[in-house]
Amino acid sequence: MEIESGEDVGNRNPLSLFELSGAVVSSVMGHVEKEVWALPGPILQGILPLLNIYYLERIEETAVKKGLSTEPIWCRLWFDIMKTRPSRLENIKCWRKKFLETFFSNVLRGILDVSSHQRLSDPYFLPLLYTSRHITELTIYNVLEGVSELMAEHNQCVLENLAVSLRTLTFRHLLSSSLSTRRQLSLFLHRLIHHGAVSYLSMNSWPDPDPALLAVILKMSAGIWNPGKTLTNVEELCHLCREKLTVQSQKLDKECRPPLCSDQLFPKAATGQFSDNELRNVKILPSVPQEFFPGIENAVELSRTSSKSFSEPLDCQLGNSSYQSRMPHNGSSKSFTAEVASVSFSPGKPSQGSLALGKSPKRRKAVVTKKHSIDQKTSKVTTEMEDLYDFVFTIAKEEEEMAFYHKIRNVDKGEHFANESSLPAEASSVTGMVCSEGTRPIGITSLKTISHFRSVSTLEVFSIPLTRNTCQMLGNLLSSWVSLEKLILTLNGLGPGIFSILSGLRILSQRSDYCLRVVRISDMFAHVPCMNLVHSFLSAVPLLRVLLVSFDLKTAAEWNRLEEDMGSSSLVEKIPETYLEHLEIRFPREPLQTSLLVPVLKASGSLQSLSLDSVAIPCPQEVWLLLQALKEHNPNLKKLNFHDVNLSGHSKEVLFLLQNPILQEINFSFCRLFENCTTELLTEMITTMKKNSSLTTLKLPGNRLGNNRLIALADIFAEDSSSSINHLDVSSNCIKPDGLLEFAKKLESYTAECRERFKSTKLCLYQNWLDQDAVTAQEALSRLKAMCSVVSDAWDSSQAFADYISVM
């Protein structure tokens, strides 16, 4: 920013002497910043609105210490520069954070020019670099242009800052991308997830997803990355991976260093100094004692050969031949050790049998022959030789992991890998470590450690079609995703793919350290009955705390057949004791079957919240059995929600709920509760609520309450009431201004004590007919706002009625 004189500032905009001085100070902040920080609070308060965003951010801590707030300034900057209104549903707690995150995103996408406003431009500050420290949420759009910009050489410091601050990463409206772009994306996610702090990854609004790109994002989110598919050699690993390799190398060298002459054999290893090429050799070649000299030439040759193959691209499909096929039929375990020693990573096809370290079979044979000759000389040398080979080539997968993968195949052998060949390369190698039946992946231990990294704890996939192959891939990833805490799948067209996801979760739950506690599955079409799915999820993952299963419609063509196929297997399976606290089921207009829901309630003694949506009630007995089960098996239930359930003929059951001494929140939304309600029944309901001191929230939206019943509800807050209700929702209830005014006057007629208790109440009045008489409505709202917190909206009832008629 150019330094302007006081005369220039005064000519441009007539200011008071104080404002003129403040403008001059703000223009030379680069020279007087520390002096400005030392100014008294009242003077500093006048300078703050004149600072650009960089100095305004830098002075935040000083301003807080002096009792000053910069929030109004950031809010004003938002409206002046962004020129948009935040969403009404968005609760903005910090305008500073909101502005800086939006500013960073807009500059990154190139839709905001910093030179367009004098308070955005300063030659001493780089916009992306300076604001990146405050970014906790970032959204990447379209063709990943933001990724390309952040991966550029001049923005490496920006990426390092994001690796520390970023917590939520969102991909929206993605398009297909090239191989080079996917490579950049892999490195980008590697830095932010594997070596960063991103814990929440979301993908949404991707109508035609690119399978390869989707596979990259999902695998990297799960902490699975095979550098060999992205990098040409080890030198191209990120600096953090290379530092980790160096530390491991030094540790292994220290552990394996013999007591005699090791420093003379490997002087650089002894000092911990390596070149990049030497590092690979040191990792796989330990120091050996002098008495082992007869075989050291072979070990060195092995080291050189394996180092050569190590520098080539790695292939996670580590081979298809089994151990038994490599073992001589009459050989000893010693010869078997030698044979294992001759196996390493190789880019060749497994079918060619080219798994040997050297390209010449004679060389491998010579190594084995020399190994046998050493074995015949001395058992001591044999032991050390086996130790050397065991060190150089070790089993990459432990027994537990191999058993884990075999369970994947046993649970759904015909489904998991049937169509895997049709996926792109990135999608088909799901975890990079799945082998054929009877095989065992073999590799160098150090490479295994750089294939599995930190993963995110929350995965959200919204409005992205997932094919059956993609679901298989996701199921395989989920089977080992132990750090995953929340899984949210919404409008993905899962269909039969839900079985692959269930299979993966079932295997995951066999791990003692898995963290999955929240599962939300919401889709348009239900491929299986909802209660079958609830049973399956709770059986597969008994440690779930929150389960949401929501479908709008059912696929009638396959419904009956699947119900018959699954009914005898999954529903008779006893649900283990669960830790479920919140259960929400949205039925695709299925009838309520308490015989299937009650076992879930019995197994969920910790249930605190239950929501049933769009369920049909075949007979009153079903509701009564449900309520009895809740009372008997769920003593901790605090919230009960019925949405779009016809309760007009179940007045006794409704009264039973209102008498419940444990429930704190009851929601009857669009349940036609007062459709056939008589005056006597309404009076009985109000009397019941007046006696219930545990109920704090009563939501009655969309129940045809009308004016008269609303006025009657005011008696809940009468002098003789013991009610503790502090949240009353009467939205969408055909309430007119005159009825609302009478309701307000009736509340005012009660004693001052009642009015004091009512002040803490929140009253929701959305979408009522208050526009029919604006004057009366305004008077009613004014009276109510003097007594409680009122939330309403400017709803056009005539337009809403016209819209309703147009779709009839």
Helices and strands as residue ranges (DSSP letters): H 6-12, H 17-27, H 29-37, H 41-47, G 48-50, H 53-58, H 60-65, H 71-77, I 78-82, H 95-109, G 114-116, H 127-131, G 132-134, E 137-141, H 145-150, G 153-155, H 156-165, E 168-172, H 179-189, I 190-194, E 200-204, H 211-221, G 227-229, G 234-236, H 239-256, H 262-265, H 267-271, H 276-284, G 290-292, H 293-310, H 323-326, H 333-341, G 350-352, H 361-377, H 379-392, E 394-395, H 399-416, G 420-422, H 425-428, E 442-443, H 445-449, E 458-462, H 468-478, E 486-490, G 495-497, H 498-508, E 518-526, H 530-540, E 546-554, H 556-570, E 582-586, H 594-603, E 609-613, H 620-633, E 639-643, H 651-658, E 665-669, H 679-691, E 697-699, H 706-713, G 714-717, E 727-729, H 737-748, H 752-758, E 762-764, G 770-772, H 774-785, E 789-791, H 797-806
